[in-house]
């Protein structure tokens, strides 16, 4: 059994004031005969009863922390109490199969403010300008609360992992379609993805967002229903305003999700049937928020029923209470480039599915 040769570990203090968490005494050891790595540490915080703990892994002696490590158990994630004797175990065999290095290092991060999962990006609260006079209007200011959103479209691999769990726990989730495990899932309708969001939440121990009753006691798991929403819980679809704010990447007035040009190119997005299929998620450069494929690849379902925009400033809009078509955004591999403009809108029926429609999810801040 080859060893990972864990010769050192690094620590990161989340911020600099005396009241913030401090990580110390970090030690790592590989269990003999296995590829499990135990990371022991102490974390102190004088005024926070619960912390968020994360780990990053380097294979180049700490020059960068880019090993795709997610299989951690123990004192990691949300709700970790400060104190001595903390331990996180990494399953290197699962995340890093057949990989070995003499330069493996670990970085333990502690925060007393909410941070999203590593697969998501936190979009800051604030006002942005929604719409574009060249595409759709009226252009209007929208105030949006902070939220986290998936860095990429939901992959077939993630869809299938959650679906397998869901089928064993009372969900009626479709298989969908894809061109590969790292490609976006497609051929899933609006009802499919809403139920899948609930399954993802329950699988991760979060309160689901969607319910069959206004009192929010009956979790939505089966059938084609228009659910009630707990907007402060679990994974859910983005509202149209959340999607556009995220897609713009913190830059106003651009036709596309990139800030440096109004031009398009094959190096920026997958569109107009040029490749004849989707591409693996994350194949193209990120926007200003670090999000991939906000233009092209697959259309992305949003929460909202289709309606005309208001002409005045609004806060956290969620669309009308009823309708016949649900919004999709972002264009796709199949569509002309005009459909990939950041303000462009499409609105199929919620039971519609096709090979160019997928989705990504959002998560409200503060989830345990």
N, C-alpha and C positions, 0 to 999 in steps of 0.2 A: 504493500500500500504506500503510494507516494504521499509525502506530506506537503502541505501547503507552505510549510516553513514560515511560521508567523513570528518574525523576529522583533516586531514592534507594533504598537498601536498608538493612534493619535486621538486627542480629545478636542472638542470644540465647545467653548462656552457660548451660549446663544447670544448674549448681549453684554454690555459692559458695566451696568450699574450694580451696586452691592445687593440689590434685591432680586437679581436674576439668577437662574439656576447655574450651578457650577458642577461640571463633571470632572472626576479625578480617579486616580488609581486604576486606570484601564489596563487590563491584562487579557490576552487571548491565548487559547491553547486548543490544538486539534486533538480530539479524542483518539487514542490509539486504535488502529485498525478500522477507522471510519473516516468519512469526510465531513463529520459534524465538528463545528468550531464553537467553543464556549467563550463568550466575551464577558468578562466580569468587570464591574465598575461600581463607583460610588457617585451618587448625585445628591446635591444639597440645594435647598431653596428655602429662604427664611419666611416667605410669605405666600407660598402657593402649595395647597395640599395635593394637587394633581398636576402632572407634567405630561408633555408629549416627548417621547424618546424615539429617535431614529438612528439608523446605522448606514454608513456608506463604506464601500469597499474599494480599495486601490490595488492594482497589480503592478504598479510602477513606483513603489516606495513613497507614495503620497504625492506624486506630481499631479495626478488627477484621480478622481474617485468615480470611475465609470463602469466598474464591473456591474452587470445587471442583476443585482442581488435583491431579492424580495422575500425569500423564504426564511424569515426570522420568527422565532417563538420566544416566549419568556417575557422579560420586562421591557417590552417594546410597544410602541403605539401610544394611544391616548390613555389617560387615567392612571398613569404610573405615579406612585407615591414616592417622594424623596426619601433617601436613606441609604445605608450601606448594604452590601451583600446582593447587589443587583446582578442578574445574569441574563444574557441574550444568547440563544443558540442559532447558529447559521447552518443550514443544510446546503453546503457547497456542492454536493453531488447533484442536487436538483437544479440549482441556478447556474452552475459553472462546470458542466460535465466534461470530464477528460482534460481539464485545465489545471496546470500546476505552475507555481511561481515562487521564487525565493524572495520576492519583493511585495508580498501581500501585506497590506496595512489596513487598519480599521479606523474609522472616525465615528465617535458616538456624539450625537447631537441632542441637546435638551432645550426645550422651550416651554415657557409658561403662557404662550399665546398659541392660538389654534393654527396649525399648519395642515394643508391638505395632504392626502396620500401622494406618494412619489409619482404616481401615474397621472396626477392632476396638477393644474396651475391655479393659483388664487388670483382672481380678477378683482382689483380694488374697487371699492364703492366710488361713485361719482357720477357726474353728468356728462353725457356725450351727445353728439348730434346724429340722430337716426334718419335714414333715408338719404337720397341723393337726387337732386333736381334732374340729372341726366338719366336717371333710372326709374325712381318711384318717389312720390312725395305725398303730402307736403313734408318737407324737411322740418324736423322739430326736435327740441331738446328733451332728453329722457334721463331721469335720475335712476340709477340702478344700484341696489345694495350689493355688497361684496358677495362673491360666490366662487366656488372652485369648479373647474370644468376639465374634462379629459383632455390630455395632450393630443391624443389622436382619436380617430373614429374607433368605435368598438370593433375589435377584431373577431373573426370567426372562432379563434381559440378561446377568447374570453366568453363569447356568447355560449359556446358549447359547454364550458366549465360550469357556468351559472345555470344553464338549461338542465344539465344532468342533475345538479342539486335540486333545482326546482321541480323536475318531474317526480323526484322522490319525496317532495314535500307539498304536494297538492296543486302544483301549477300545470297549466296546459300549454306549454311553450312550443312553438313551431321550430323546426330544424333550420329554417332559413337557407341561404345559399352563400357560396363564396368561391373565389378562385384560389384559395389557400388559407392556411391557418393564420398567417400574418396579414392577410388582406381584410378589408372591412367586411363585416357581415352585410348581406343584402337580402332582398326578397322577404323583408319582415314589415308588417304593417304597423300602424300607429298603436293599435291595441296590443300587438305582440310586444313592442318595445316598452310600453308602460308596465305591463306585467313583469317583464324581464327586470326592469328597474327595481321593482319590489322584491323579486327573488334575489337580486344582488344585495339589496339592503339586508334582508333576513339572513342570507348566507354569511354576511360579515357582522352580524349581531347588531345592526342598526334598526331604528324604528322605520318602518316603511312609509313612503310618502302618499300612496294612493289607496283609497278606500271605497267601499260600496255604499256606505251610509254617511250622512252628514255628521253624525257623532264620532265617526272615524274609529269604529270598533271592529268592522268587518274588512279585513285586508283583501284587496282586489287580487285574485289569483287565477280566475277562469272566466271565459266568455268574452264577448265584445261589449264592454260597458263604458260609459262616460263617468269616470271616477270623481270623487271628492278628493281634495289635495290638502295634506299637511305640508305647507310650504317650508317649514323649518325642520323637516325630517328627511332622512334617507336620500338615496339616489333618485333623480327624476330627470325628465327632459328639460332642456333650457326653454325659457320663454323666448319669443322672437327677439325681444329687446336684449336679453342676456346674450343670445347667440351673436347678434350684430355687434354689440359692444366688444365681445371676446374676439370676433373675427377682425375687427379694425385694429387690434393690437396696440391701442393707445394713440393711434394717429387719426386725425380728422380729415374728411374730405377726399379720400382716395377711392378709386374705382375698385381696387383689388386689395387683398389682405397684406400686401407688402408696401412698404413706405417709400422706397427709393425710386419708384417709377410708376407710370400709368400704363406701361407696356406689358404684354404677356409673352411667354416663351415656353417651349417644351420643357425647359429646366425648372419651371416654377410650378407647374400643375399638370394633371392628367385630364384631358378634355377632348371633346369633338371626335370621339371614336378613334383617336390616333393610335392607340395601343390595342384597342379592341376588348379591353377588360379593365378591371381595377388594377392598381398597383399596391404593393405592401404599404401599410400605414407608415407615415413618417418618411416617405421617399423623397420629399421635397423640402426646401428650406422653411424654417419656422417664421411666424410673424413676430411682431414686437413683444407679444406675451409668451412666446415659446410654443405656440400651438401649430400643429401641422395639418395640412390638407383642409384648411378652411375654404379653399376654392378647389373645385373639381373632386375627382375620385368617386364619391357618392353624395347625393343629396342627403341632408340630415333633418330628421323629424324634429319639430319644435312642439311645444305644448299648445300654442294658440290656435283657436278657430280663426279663419281668414276674415279680416275686416279692413276697411279703409283706415288710414292713420288719422289721428286727431291733429289739429293745427296748433295746439298749445303744448306747453311743457307738462309732462306726466311723470309719475314716480312708480317704479316697479310695475309697469303695465303687464297684464296677463291675458289680454284679448277679451272678446265678448264672451258672454255666458253660454252661448249656444251657436250653432252654425252647421254647415254641411261639409266643410273642407278644412283640413289641418295644414298649417304652414310647414313647408320644407325650405331649407336654405343651403346655399353653397355651390349649386351646380354639380355636375358629375362628369365621369369619363365619357359618357354617351352624348353630352349636350354641347352646343355651341358655346363659345367663350362668353358671350353676353350673359348667359345664365349663371356664370361663375363670378359675376361682379358682386361685391360684398353687400350691396343693397338690394339685389335682385330677389324676388319672391316667387315661389311656386306653391300651389295649394291643392294637392290631390285629396280625394276622399280618404278618411282614416282607415278604411278597410282595403285600400289599394296597396299592392306590393309589386315590386319589379326589381330588375337586376341592377338598378342604379340608385336605389334608396337605402340608406343605412341611418346611423345616428351616433351621437356621443351623449354622455350624461353630465349633469352637474350635481354638486353636493353643497348644501348650505353650510356656512361656517359653524363650528362648535360641535360637530358630530363626535361622539365618544369613540 
